Structure formats: C-alpha cells, structure tokens
Amino acid sequence: MTGNSTMTLNRTHDAARKSFVATANEQDCDFPLQNLPLGVFQGERSGHARCGIRIGDQILDLPVADEAGLLGRLPEAARQALRAPSLMDFVALGSRVASELRAVVFDLLVSDQPEPSKVGGCLVAAGDVEMLLPLQPRNFTDFLTSRFHKLRLSANGAIDPNFRSLPLAYHSRASSVRVSGTEVRRPHVQRADKDGVDFGPSREVDFELELGAFIGSGNPLGQPIPVGRAAEQVFGYCLLNDWSIRDIQRWESLPLGPFLAKSLMTSISPWIVSREALLPFRTSVLPKPADEAPLLPYLVSSEDQSSGSIDLRFEVWLRSARERSVGGKGTRITITNFKHMSWTFAQMIAHHASNGCNLLSGDLLGSGTISGPDADSRACMAEITERGEVPVSLGSGEERRWLEDGDEVTFTARASKEGFASIGFGECSGVVAPAVPWPLA
Amino acid sequence: MTGNSTMTLNRTHDAARKSFVATANEQDCDFPLQNLPLGVFQGERSGHARCGIRIGDQILDLPVADEAGLLGRLPEAARQALRAPSLMDFVALGSRVASELRAVVFDLLVSDQPEPSKVGGCLVAAGDVEMLLPLQPRNFTDFLTSRFHKLRLSANGAIDPNFRSLPLAYHSRASSVRVSGTEVRRPHVQRADKDGVDFGPSREVDFELELGAFIGSGNPLGQPIPVGRAAEQVFGYCLLNDWSIRDIQRWESLPLGPFLAKSLMTSISPWIVSREALLPFRTSVLPKPADEAPLLPYLVSSEDQSSGSIDLRFEVWLRSARERSVGGKGTRITITNFKHMSWTFAQMIAHHASNGCNLLSGDLLGSGTISGPDADSRACMAEITERGEVPVSLGSGEERRWLEDGDEVTFTARASKEGFASIGFGECSGVVAPAVPWPLA
C-alpha cells in the first residue's frame, strides 16, 4: 500500500496562483489550476486513446508532454503508466504518485512558468476531442449512505437498524460502467402488479445522483484495511449516475438485493478529481447515522470523524427531447450536498475490506444517492415524485413521473469555499433511448 | 457471438474409445478420453503458468504440444490464445473453438494414434504441478435456483412469488475468486443479537455447494441474448464453493442483499469441463419452479425445457483438523444432483442479459446451492444443521454446527450414464484458517 495519510494543503491549493491558460482563471470554470483532474481522451489529431489533465477549456496531452521532456521530475514508473491508453496503470500507483504528478503539472501550467509556449504545444482543445472511460473498473460496489434517501424510500418510514451501524452496500455490475454521453437504453424487464407478472419495456426508469470513488493501490486478499488508513485508498472522485429501474427493483430484490434494476448501465463523468484537490473542502460527517449509539471501533478514526466528509454541492438537470430540440437548457430538479451523507468513504472502504475482501486498483465505489433533508435535495425521481405519485413540472410545461424516452439527465458538482479556487467536476449526462424491439431477432 | 446451438454427440463421446494414457481408462477416473477439461498449471519444469488438458493422471502441456506441431489443425487464433498464461483469451473464442480443440486432442490421446511417444513427450504428471486459477473472472454472478434450498432457508417456510417467475440472482465479488486449495480465512464481521451489535470473528462460517459456468464469447451492452441461443454461451463448468458467513448475512442483507457474507472468498475447481463433454447427461428440468403457472416466453425454449439440465451427482466431504492429522478421509455430509435445480443455465443467462447487461468472456455464473428434496441432499451447513440447531456428527465422533478452524470442505462431481464414459470434475477443496488478530497493525 502507498502511504499518504498525512496529505495536507500545499502550494497547489493556493488560490492566488493563476494559469497562463486564460479560461482556467474565469470565475465559473470547473477546471482552475488548483483542480487538474485526470482523464482519457481521443481526438482526430491525437489518434489513439491517451491520458490527459484538464485545465480550463484545454487538455494537457500527457504522453506528448513527456516526450517534450516536461515530466522528467516524475518516477519512470509513473511516466510509463501515463503512456497507456487508460488510467488503470497510473491509478495502481496510488494517491501519493498522483500528488507528485499534480505538483509537476501545476508548475507547468502556472502563469509565471518560464516556457509557456513549450507547454502550450502540448495542449489540445477539450472541444476537439472525445472523452473516454478513464478506466474500466474491475469491480463496482454501490453503497447506501444517505439517511434521507433511506427514509423517503423505506417501506415503513423508518431507518433499518443495520443502517445505523454499518454502511449498507451491494456488489453492482462492473461491465456496464460507461462514460458520460453514452445513451442508456430503456430495458425490457419482468415486473408484477395486481394483474400478474409480465415482461416489457420498463415504465419506471430512474436516475440516482452519486459520487464515485476510485480505489488506488488496493489491499491483498485476507488483509483488512484499518479505518485510519482507508482514506488514502481513494485515488479520486467522479460523478456517477446509478440508473435504476424501479419496477423490476421492487419485484426482484427480495432476498438477494437489486440486480437487473442496476446492471443495465452506470454512467460516470470523464474527469477524475483527485482527493488532494478536494482537501480544502473537507468537513465533519453530518448527520451521524445514529446519534444515540456509538459506532463500532473498526469504523472510527478521529481524523475521519472530524474531516471525512466533503462540502460538495450537486445539481441535477432534466431536459426533455422537446427542450433539446429547441435548444432549451432544461429544468434543475435537484440541489444537494455530499455533506448530508451519514458515512464517509473511509468508513465504506474499511467496512468493505473488514472481512478480508481484496479491493483492486481502479475499483469503483458509489456513495449511494446523495439526498439531503430538504425537498429540493431529493436526488432521484422515486423521491422527487414520491414513487411516481406526484409529477414534477418541467420548465417546458411538460410533467414527469419517471424518465421518458429522449430525456437527458445531467449532473454537475462544485466545491466552493472562501479563500479557495472552486473545484468542479464537469458533467455526467445521458439520454434515455427507446427499448429494443422484442422478441429478439 | 459464436454460434453453436446445434452441438450434438459425436465421436468424442464414444465410450468404446480408450486412451494410451492407461490411468484415463480406469473405471473410477474423473478424466477419461471423453472428458478433456482445460486448466492452467505451473510446475518446476514447465516454468511459468501455462494451459493444459487433463487426461488420467497426466496433463497435456498445450504450448509444448503446439511447438511439437500437434495442434496444426486449429485456427491460428486458437493456438495463440493457448500460449497465454490464462484461459481468458481462449474462452473468448467461444465453445465452437473449444469443440475443435477437444476433437484434435481426442485424436492425439486416443489409444490407436500413430505417434504415442511424440504426444507422450508433451505430457506432465498432474501430481508434479500446481494448479492455478484457470482465469480471473471479471464479473461473478451468483444465482439461487434450488427450490429446496430456498424452502429450507425461507423465513416463512414458503417460496417467494418471484422465485416462481425468474431465476433469482445477485452480483457477487469477482476479485476474491480463488482456485481450489486456497485456505479461506475466518473473517471478522459485524453481527447483531439480543445483546446488541458487535464485531469479531464470525461464529457461523458455512459452505455452499454450487456448479459454476464460464461465459464464452458474451454479448455487447444493450443486446439481450435470446433464450434459444443462451446455452451456447456456456463455455464450460467448474465446481464452486460459495463460502458464506451466516451471522453477518442475517444482519446486513436487508434491503441490498448479501455483501460481506460472500465477498471474503469463492473457491473454484481448477478444471473447466466443457459443455460438450456433458452433452450425454442432459436431462429435462425438474422440478419446475412453478407447476401452476406458465413461464414468461423470454425464458422458454423447447430445447432448453427438454434438455437444459444435467444429471450430475455431487458429494460434499468434511474433514476436521483432527481427522486430517491422522490421515482420515473425513465424512460425506451431502449427496445431491444438479437435476434438482428449478432453472437452467440458459434461463439464467437469458434473464441476466434481458435488460441489455453485457456478459463478458470468462464471466463466472454460480448456480446457487444444489440442494435436493432429501435430507442427504442438503448442500450447506445452514440446511444440514437447521441453522446451527441440530449438530451433524462426523466419523471421528466430533460434532459440527458450523465450520471450525482447520475444517476442510471438499466437493466432487460425476456424471454417469449407461453406455457412456463417466465425466468427473476432480476436487474443489479449502481449509478454514483462523481469523487474523484484531485490532489491525
């Protein structure tokens, strides 16, 4: 394991520093000099898939920068990993090496750097390339850590006892994780109602707003991760849409949990925002899963309790086919914050590995739906429309109980704090496509 | 997709043919000429991991056989795949190519082949090598398809309605799949009883006897697999021990299903028995999941209904540390048969992909616990001991309610039928190791 538990604020967090890439310095830019997220892109000029770092409206092409001799301060293993067509090899090096890369690239892109034209030759316009999946995770585990989400969707209106003492989770489907922009096809599903059981295109397609975390170096089978060293296992974060099919979820989930309700597809944003970039926005965990009872020691470290959560604001936008056809911007249907979650990623990781389960480099963890206490902060349609009972109105005058074909769902997130540059995630979006014809050819 | 829905009996099923490897012709051998399972082995002489085919007490070293010019009848892609240190590349070629390889190797190993000494030079003694995981599956899905298992462990003594209309399943953990012989460490788990919630070494370590199936070529995301073409997606089978931790399973499973109860480790046997080798043992599906109601059309094909199950007999042996120390053979605690399962692998695959979920080459499916109607055919400790209430007696005079440290669990399976050579699987075994010290270093 790569140790990095003492990651602290440093010059890469200094809001006074600007980039020579002018767009990075604009007030509402997601990608200032203090962010520097990693991704994988492919463009006509660049040819095959390659690793890059986002700055303003530009991408630093990392293999090209290395060829130009700009990454020489990095260990050879890191430079080699960055020449791969996926971030998997680099993520496996852990968050300490990611921090080294971030420092090197900060110095390359800062406004007073001596050779801006040399670095500028390694930049490509983000608008000219296609973003790919940063890596194909080998395992995807999805948690349920918002007590507000749990309460609103609970059958009996109460929090189950196990939610108070552990971060609930299930293994989800790794093979169908796709990058933002991929359309999600309405699935045929089996469902039951008073008239019996049938099979057809789902009538209850939903989204779930989540924060994803990528595992860095991982742990060997049989060797749990102490909670005090679990945070350092987070390589970085992404936006995650855990598309959810409510009609089959209701029917299939007892006793083995959600299966086809989730495996159709999961969307993630293309940029991995590092743990380091979000350090200024750490906050204490609120609300506790159980105020009345102490947590078991294997889930408690003092550092995590005081700063294991993140003050990170999310929005969800819904845009119908009609709105898209006239260039409308759609309707904001959710404003919420990660600080409403009851469990931290350190606790999720420590619990996940507590039985000796091995987490692999690049494994993806989903936080669970980021719902908060207010009506505005409900983060899936099942909550917003009270399971389809109360339609939500769009700006176009249309109404929605569930997602319809042609609807586009877009997530954004931004961490902001007085005295620091704001850190954004870009977008995670997807359009619902019509079901395939059935029976199959 | 590689089409092979019309796989039929051929000369490789002819019981009259014998091998020049004498041990393959013995009555009780798992690996006659008509079996020819694939695996990956490593030995002092052979060096790195390599693909092989089992015959009697020998292994045909496939890269060596290819170098000797013995595999020239195969397509170049197949020969190249067999030079890899894992079967992943070969499995991706699908079951039609596996059938070609089987025919070629049958002719190499048959007793009247013209150059037995040349082929003999490519054999290594199975006893001299270590068997490795045939491939590391990228996804592992575990089903629940025995109504007898479901009934015995049901809270209310009844079959849930959804079991009658779909093969129940959950995503399980792919990273912790290990080969037979790997010890399984007793995990620390969270559990609850009348005194509250605590965390410590599990008191309820269990096994589950299952049949595993490896996916061959797979399907693209968004393209379901018709049930009539689902059987051909099975590349081959293995024994599978779905180690299960009942105390945390009871506590964690609502509402998201089993998680840490299963992810600690899953053991599989090293030899992949091809679908073709088991063709003579196909049988109709009994008992139906629901006699009273027809199945939905997406789960029904006439061929699958008449021959989608397998007459395959299983045994489970339990051997305590005391028995092992004196060379005892242990106690047979289960005799059961795959024909007791209510759903076929074709149905499991068609259901799995019905929402468009993409199955990848080498993905592992578990059948669920293979419990039958009789007391002898209960296929996990929770059933055998009625959840720890009624201890089972071992031949040594010891008793067990759950597995104890040092206990070894071994599965075997054999398909037998008048007029055909018996097909065996070898063994899938594992010893329970003591929990790690806690708190962690």
Interface residues (C-beta under 8 A of the other chain):
Chain A: R138 N139 L144 D160 P161 N162 S165 L166 L168 A169 Y170 H171 S172 R173 A174 S175 S176 R178 R185 P187 H188 V189 Q190 A192 V197 D198 F199 L221 G222 Q223 P224 P226 I245 I248 W251 E252 S253 L254 P255 L256 G257 P258 F259 L260 S263 L264 M265 L296 P297 Y298 H351 H352 S354 N355 G356 C357 N358 L359 L360 D363 V436 W438 P439 L440
Chain B: R138 N139 L144 D160 P161 N162 S165 L166 L168 A169 Y170 H171 S172 R173 A174 S175 S176 R178 R185 P187 H188 V189 Q190 A192 V197 D198 F199 L221 G222 Q223 P224 P226 I245 I248 W251 E252 S253 L254 P255 L256 G257 P258 F259 L260 S263 L264 M265 L296 P297 Y298 H351 H352 S354 N355 G356 C357 N358 L359 L360 D363 V436 W438 P439 L440
